[in-house]
Amino acid sequence: MADATKPLLRVEQVGKTIKSQTLVRDISLELGAGRVLALCGGNGAGKSTLLRLVMGLLQPTSGHVEVDGLRWQQDRRAYADKLGYMPDDYTFARGLTAWETLQFWASLRGLPKSRTEEALVEVGLADMRDRKVTAFSKGMRQRLLFAQAMLAKPPLLVLDEPTNGLDPYWMDSFVELVRKLRSEGHSVLYSTHQLPVAEASADEIVFMREGSAVRQGSVAELLRQYGSGGLHAAFTDSRQAGGAAERAGRGQT
């Protein structure tokens, strides 16, 4: 397990530009062991790009990312072993059941079949273990992807829009799972449009707009600052602040 006295994740002035388009702009953040950070923002805010940069699926144009003191470029295998990833979309192999799909991923990691069974129970899919994944609803596929990310119980889970397609019951269950992971010392970095989910499960929030982190802080601090308006008020304020910053950058007022 990571050293609790040091940040497990360190993102230092990271930027990403592709074909003259800036997708992520000078973002810095830290996440300690046993902590949860939510990235909030609208479509195109740069949340998914930032998560892919953390995973090593994209390389930054500027700055660097460290996980437990490692950079992806230094030791890709050791870096990857510290991470569990849930993408925002995934095409499952046709013809495989939920158990077969998860067991395939488990076998790649050298995990026992018992861990596959445990993970299916954790996401409430034990009764669906023999059903073909191609017949699953969006929410059920999301739960299976979450199980896959948790399989090896890595120090850091990176989840891209994990609550998309979930019904209210399983949205509550997601919150409980995240809390359980945190209590076991795991860290979670995830993106979401669901502010109530972020309020219920995250320790810290980063509001993003147009590739920039326009406001960040602990959930407790933001709730104290915005009072009855809560995170919705903080989100609205961050959008206005982001728009002002963009106009200033273009020399507009």
Sequence and secondary structure as in RCSB ss.txt:
>XXXX:A:sequence
MADATKPLLRVEQVGKTIKSQTLVRDISLELGAGRVLALCGGNGAGKSTLLRLVMGLLQPTSGHVEVDGLRWQQD
RRAYADKLGYMPDDYTFARGLTAWETLQFWASLRGLPKSRTEEALVEVGLADMRDRKVTAFSKGMRQRLLFAQAM
LAKPPLLVLDEPTNGLDPYWMDSFVELVRKLRSEGHSVLYSTHQLPVAEASADEIVFMREGSAVRQGSVAELLRQ
YGSGGLHAAFTDSRQAGGAAERAGRGQT
>XXXX:A:secstr
   TTSEEEEEEEEEEEETTEEEEEEEEEEEETT EEEEE  TTSSHHHHHHHHHTSS  SEEEEEETTB TTT 
HHHHHHTEEEE S     TT BHHHHHHHHHHHTT  HHHHHHHHHHTT GGGTTSBGGG  HHHHHHHHHHHHH
TT  SEEEESSTTTT  HHHHHHHHHHHHHHHHTT EEEEEES HHHHHHH SEEEEEETTEEEEEEEHHHHHHH
HGGGHHHHHHHHHHHHHHHHHHHHTT  
